[in-house]
Amino acid sequence: MTSAGTSAVGPAGTPGERRAWGWVASLREGGTTPWAAWTGEAEARGRVLPGAQQLELLRRLNEAGRPTPALVRRVLEASAPGRGRPDLELVGAVDPGPFGPRPVDPADLPDDELVRVATSVLAEDLAATALPDPPRSGRPPWRRRFRLVGDPWLADAARHALGERGRHPGGRGATVLVLGDDLATMLTDAWCSRVLGEGAPPWRDWLDDSVSRDRVPPRVDVLRALRTWSDRVGRDRVRLVLDPAALPRLTGTRRPLPPVPALSADGAELARRTAPVLGLLALPERRARLLREALLPRLLAAGGPPLGVPLALGGWVHDRAERVRREVLAAGYPVVGDVDRLLPRVREGAREPSDAGVLDLAARLLLAGRDAGHDAGSDFSPTRTEDHR
């Protein structure tokens, strides 16, 4: 992706243009001086000056670490995809034209504008990642047949861990295990899974839609899943599983399953914003694998505060969870674990995504490079293979 650039520059240029090229040269060498404080000059090194978004992102990267020459070049040449402003000129470097956006001081740009550029570079990194051949699932062993549905984040993690032990879901007469958790956690799980799948609207918009409809999203509507699968296979072959420690016994393995990793609030939002850009560089199937097998392990390794439901929606979440709990008990569905686990719990440190946090995380990933010590597919990075209803 190449920046559209801003202003044409002659061999000598105006004082403002020479000052701008001096700042560009300083940033290329690792400088961190803000544009407003810069006074040096240099000759032009190209036909157009890089945009203000690209230059400010490079300055932030210089503050955070030591970007490689290749990364410097790619940031300065990157575009700013998605909805937002076009590449902007530096105030004081050129005279504002009669049309178009006004030149800006890069320090005044919102973090959201810099994230747009960062996702462009990050998507290019992901698109260049080599992926291993997908594993062959084989036939499930005869000793215990099961199907994993319900919370997609929990089901994917369990399916991945069991698959590594040769325990694959399916088979005639399989017991359907509807995996669940407290509703607040399942809401974050459903959104994160959708972010890494077909894409998702912003977290708060997605939540507000569920609240306005007074309806739990289908992917984590465990009551609906219990009814659907009971009608299909009979109630005696369906279990609502609320105790993760019981999964090994239910799936025919002895060793405990590893804990399910939690994607941070900023990590989920960075994935959400990177996915559409990656979609321009990779076909849908490869895009989905790159998100889960190349990006997700890096986001999990980066850590950060988990995603949480806003306090303002806590009452609605609790009421919906209590309603599900009552209906599960009234219907007499088999439950493995404590049915009270459906009620919301406090997630320590949980919060909503922030543009500043997403930008900081994107900068760390770019500085680490796409190898970052994590081979594609080495961590929890399942590709969904089952219906999660």
N, C-alpha and C positions, 0 to 999 in steps of 0.2 A: 504494500500500500504506500502510495506516495502523496505527500502533502501537496495541496494545490499552490502553496506558497502565498506570498503577499505582494511585496512591492518589487518592481524591477530596479536594478541598481547599475549605475554606470561604472566605468573604470575607476573614477575617483570617488564619486558619491558626495552627498551633502554631509555636513558635520554630524547630523543625526544618524545618517546611514552608517558613517564610519564608526560612530559610537556603538551602534547596534552590532556591527561586525566585530568590534572589539569585545563586546560582551559574549558573542557567540564563541569567539576564539577562547575566551577565558573559561566558559562552560565546558568546551571540548577538553580542556586540560584539567578539569576537576574543580573549577571555581564555584563558589557558593554566594558571591556577592549579589544581592538583589539588583534588579534593573534600575530602580530609582537611585541607588547609591553608586552606580557604575559611571566612570568618567573617561576611561581609556578609549582609544580608537584603533582601528585596524582597517586594512584594505579588504574589499569584498572578496569572498571565497566562493561565490556562486552567483547565479542570475537573480535569485530571490532569497530573501531572508526567511528562515524558518518561522513558523507561527508562534505566537505568544504562549499557547498551551504547551507546545512541544518544548520550548525553551524553559518554561517554568518547571515542567516535569523533570527535565534533565537536571536543573538546579537542585530540585528536591532529592533526586537520586544521588547527586554528589554529596549532599548533606548526610544521606543515610549510609553511604558506602563508597565503593570504587567501581563504577560501571566500566566494563571493558570497552575498548574502541569500537567494537562491532555493535555493542548495545547503544553507545552514544550515537553512532550513525543511524541506527534503526529508529531511535526515538526522534531524532531530528527530521527523519523522512516520513514518519508515521502520519496517518490521517487520524481525525477524531470522528469515529463512526457513531451512528445512532442519532437520536434527537439532541440537538444542542446547537451551539454557534459554529459557523465555519472557522477556518484558521484565522486568527486575529492578528492584526499588526501591533507593533510596539508603539505606545504613545511617546511622542518626542523623536521617533526615528523617521517618520514620514508625515507629510501633511495629510490630514484627513480629507477624503474625497467627498463629493456631494452626495454619494449614495453608499449604501452598504453599512456594515457595523463600524462603530467608531474604534480607533486604536485604544489599547488598554495598557495599564500597568499590570504585568503578569502576576504580581503579588496580590492583586485584587480579584483574581479569578477564583471562583468557588472550586472546592475539591472535586466536585462532580465533573467539571470540564477536564481536569487532569486525569481522572479515572477513565474517561473516554479514550484518551490517547494510550494510556497504559494497557487497556484491554485489547487494543489493536495489536500492540507488540506481543502481548501474552498469547493472543490467539495465533499469531504466526509461529511462536515457539511450540505451541501445542500441535499445530498442523504438521510441523516437521518431525514430530515424535514417531519413532518406529514402535509399532504394537506387536506383541507376540500373537501367534495363531490362537484363536479361541479354543479353550479346552473342550474336549469331547466328553459329553456327560455320561455316556454308556447307559446300561440298564440298571435300575435300582435293585439291590439285593433282595432276596425273597423274605429275609427274616423280619423286616419291619417296613411297611409301606406307608408313606405319609405325603401330604400336600401342605405347603406353607402358604397361607394367605393372611389378610389383615394388614396391619401397619407395614407399609412397603419398606421402610428403612430397616425395621427389625427383620422382616422376612428376607430381604436381600442379604443382610449380614449373616443370618443363620444359614441360608442356602449356600452362600460362599464358603463358610467354615465347614459345613457338612460335606460339600462337594470335594473339598481338599482331602477329606477322609474317605472318599469313595461312596458317600451316602447321598444319593441323588433322589429328589422327590419324584413321585409318580407311582404308577402301577395300579392294577385292578384291585379294588377293595381298599384303597388307601384311606387312612384316617385324615380328616381335614383339620389342621391346626390353625385356628384363627388367632394370630398373635396380636396382643394389645398391651396398652400401657395407660398411664393417666392421660386424660384427654388433651391437656395442655401440651404434653410431650408429643402426643400423636399428631397434633396440628403442625408442630414444627417438623416432624418427620415427613408428613405428607407434602409439605411445601418444598423441603429440601430434595425429596425424591423427584418431584415434578421439575424443579430447577435443573436437575441433572438428566432429565428425560426430555419431554416435549417442550420444556420452557414454562415460565411462570411469570405472572405480573408481580409487581413489588409486594413484599411481605404484608404490609399494612392494607394495601388494596385487596389482596387475596383474602385476608382475614375479615375485612369489613364486608365483603361479598357474602361470606358464610353467615355473619351476624345478621345482615339485612334479610337474608332468606330464612334465618333461624334453622339452619340445617348443617349438620356435620358433613364435611367433604366425603364423597363416596369412598375414597381410599382408606379412610380410617373410621368408617361407619361400621363398627364391629357388630352391631345389632343387625344391620342389613346383611352382613356377611353370614352371620349365624342362620338367619332365616333362609337365605338363598341356598346355602350348602345343605341345610337340613332338608329342604325340599328336594334337592338333587340326589343326595346319597343316604338320607335318613339321619335322624338326630343322634342315633347311637354311634355314628362315625364322625361326629363333629365335636371339637373341644375348643373352648375359649381359653387360651393360654396366657395367664397374667404373671406367671412365675418363670423367669428365664432359666433358673436352675433346673427346671423340670424338662427342658427341651432334649438333653441327651437321652434320657430314659424314653421319651416319647418318640424319638427318631432312631432308636436302636444303636446308640453309641454310648460309651462309658465315660470318656473324658469330658470335663466341663467345656463348654464353648467359650471362646474369648469374649470379653465385654464388647458391646457394640459401641464403636467410636461416635462421638458427637461432633458434628460440623459446626464451626463457630458461626455466629451471626454475620460477621463481616466476610467470612469464607463463603457462606451460602450466597450472599449478595454479589460477591465478586464472580462466582460461577454463573449466577443469573445474568450478569451484564456481559460476561465473556462469551456465553453460549451463542447469541445471535451473530456475533462477529465471526466466530469459528464456523458457523453455518455457511458463511460465504466462502470458506476455504476448504470445506470437507463435505462429502455427501452425508446424508442423515445418519446412516448406520455407523460410519466411521466417526462422525461428530459425537454421537452418543458414547462410543467406546473411549474416545479421547477425553471426554469430560470425566468419566468414571474411572478410567484406568491410568490416565496421565495427570489430570488436574486434581482429582479428589485426593489421592495419596499425599500430594504436596500441601493441600489445604489442611488435611488432618494433621500432618506433621507440624504445620505452622501454629496450630492451637489457637487459643483466644476464647473470650467469653461465649457461652452458648447462646443460641437464639431463644428468645422468650416471648410469651404473649404479653402485650401491654397490660398494665394494671387496670386500665379503663375497661378492658374486656373481660376481666377476671370473673365478674359476676355471671356473665353469660356462659362462660366456659364451665363454671361450677354447676350452674343450673342444668346445662345440657348433659354433663357427666352424671349428675345425680339421676336424671331421667333415664339414661342408658342403664345405669346400675339397677334401678328399680325394675325396668322391663326385662333385663337379663334374669333377675331373680324370679320375677313373676312367671316368666315363660319356662323356667326350670332347665335352661341350657346347662350342659356339663361345663364346669369351670375348674381349671387347674390353677390354683393359687387363690389369693384373697380378692374377692370381687371389689372390695373397697379400693383396690389399686387403680380402678378407673377414675377415681376422684383426683382433681388436680393437686400436684405437689409443688413446693417451692424449689425452683432450680437456682442454686447459688450462683450469683453473678450474672444471671441471664439478662439479656437486653436485646433491643432492636438493632439492626445494622446502622452504621453511620458512614457518611461519605469520607470523613477523615480516617476512620478505621479501615475502610475498603482501600483507600489510596495507600495507606501505610503497608497493608498486606500486599497489595500489588507491587509496590516498590521492592519489598523483601523478596518476592518471588522472581522478579526481573533480575535483581542483583545476584540471586543464587544461581540463575541460569536454569535451563530446562532439565539438566541432569540432576542437580540438587540432591544427589545421594539417594534418590528413590527411583528404582526401575519401574517402568510402566507395568501395572498389573501386579506389583509385589505386595500391596496392602489391600485393605478392604476396598474392592473396586468391582463389585459384581455387575454384570449386565442382566437386566431383568429378563427372566425367561418364563414367568408365570403370571397369570391373571391375579391381581391383588384384591379382587372383590371380597 
